[in-house]
Each structure stands twice: as C-alpha cells, then as structure tokens.
C-alpha cells in the first residue's frame, strides 16, 4: 500500500470521528463500526456494521458516514454493510 493511500485512509478515519451514533452518543470509530477503509486512486470503499441488526438510524448513519468520507477524500465513496455482529469488545 502506498503512503498516499494509507494517509487517505487515516484521514477518512479521523473525519469519521465526527459521525456520532445518536442512540449511544459515541462516534462510529470509537464504537468499532467501521470495519474496513479501502482507498484507491479513484474510489473509496468502506465496510460498516451496526450495533443492532434493526438499528432505526441505520440509513441516516450510513449516509452520514458515506458523505463525510466522500467529502474528506474527494473520492466516489461506497459503503458495504458488513455481516459481523457487533459487540462491546469492538470499542
């Protein structure tokens, strides 16, 4: 992985600290919801999980993550819903 790609991934993770889960009051990085950030020269792909399978804020939270990542990276950004089950040890 190039230094530029690693720097971009780190920059995205830092920016995602501003996206807070409204029910828990902690950001998506603290909660461990962002499982993977994959940057290339022309796109950004994230894998994200939720704290509960039927999270009422899921669409809003995922769109806020996508928008924040896309804004900071300047890259077309997609989010994939991960299949892992969240537990507090991921924090």
Secondary structure, DSSP 8 states (H G I E B T S, - for coil): --HHHHHHHHHHHHHGGG-B-TTT-SBTTTTT-EEEEEE-SSEEEEEE--SSTT-TTHHHHHHHHHHHHHHHH-SEEEEEE------GGG-
